[in-house]
């Protein structure tokens, strides 16, 4: 998950998070990130397969903002966040 200075969250998957954030901030990603940029990584999980990562992405995208913020807070505290 990435967030910009306007407090806008964006959820996605990639093999290289740092490169992908740079790509978004150069306004070369989705149409959404072309308009809204200056993102920073605020939450990150690693999965062994693309299928598992996509499943988790879909799950998180369905959540309300408050639940996503709680996940970000746990991540920043170094707490375990992965779902079984």
C-alpha positions in Angstrom: 0.0 0.0 0.0 1.2 3.5 -0.8 0.1 6.9 0.4 0.6 10.4 -0.9 0.8 13.8 0.9 -3.0 14.2 0.3 -3.5 11.0 2.5 -4.7 9.1 -0.6 -4.1 5.3 -0.4 -3.4 3.0 -3.3 -3.3 -0.8 -3.1 -1.4 -2.9 -5.6 1.0 -5.7 -6.1 4.5 -5.8 -7.7 7.7 -7.8 -7.6 9.8 -4.6 -6.9 8.0 -2.2 -4.6 10.6 0.5 -4.6 10.9 0.6 -8.4 7.1 0.6 -8.7 6.7 3.6 -6.3 9.3 5.5 -8.4 7.4 4.5 -11.5 4.1 5.9 -10.0 5.8 9.1 -8.9 7.1 9.7 -12.4 3.4 9.7 -13.4 3.9 6.5 -15.4 1.5 4.1 -13.8 -2.2 3.7 -13.6 -4.3 6.7 -14.6 -5.0 7.2 -10.8 -1.3 7.6 -10.0 -0.7 9.8 -13.0 -3.0 12.4 -11.4 -2.1 11.7 -7.7 1.6 11.2 -7.1 4.5 11.6 -4.5 3.6 8.3 -3.0 5.5 6.5 -0.2 5.3 2.9 0.8 3.2 2.6 4.0 2.5 -1.1 4.1 4.2 -4.1 2.5 3.7 -7.9 2.6 5.6 -10.6 0.7 4.0 -13.6 -0.9 5.5 -16.7 -2.6 3.0 -16.7 -5.5 1.3 -14.1 -7.6 -2.0 -15.8 -7.0 -1.6 -15.4 -3.2 -0.6 -11.8 -3.6 -3.6 -11.0 -5.8 -5.9 -12.7 -3.4 -4.6 -10.5 -0.5 -4.8 -7.4 -2.7 -8.4 -8.0 -3.5 -9.2 -8.6 0.2 -7.5 -5.4 1.3 -9.2 -3.3 -1.5 -12.6 -4.4 -0.1 -11.8 -3.0 3.4 -12.9 0.4 4.7 -10.3 3.0 5.2 -10.2 2.6 9.0 -9.2 -1.1 8.7 -6.5 -0.3 6.1 -5.1 2.4 8.5 -5.0 -0.2 11.3 -3.0 -2.5 9.1 -0.6 0.3 8.3 -0.2 1.1 12.0 0.6 -2.5 12.8 3.1 -2.6 9.9 4.8 0.5 11.2 5.0 -1.0 14.7 6.6 -4.1 13.2 3.7 -6.4 14.1 2.7 -9.4 12.1 0.0 -8.5 9.6 -0.5 -11.5 7.2 -3.8 -13.3 7.1 -3.8 -17.1 7.1 
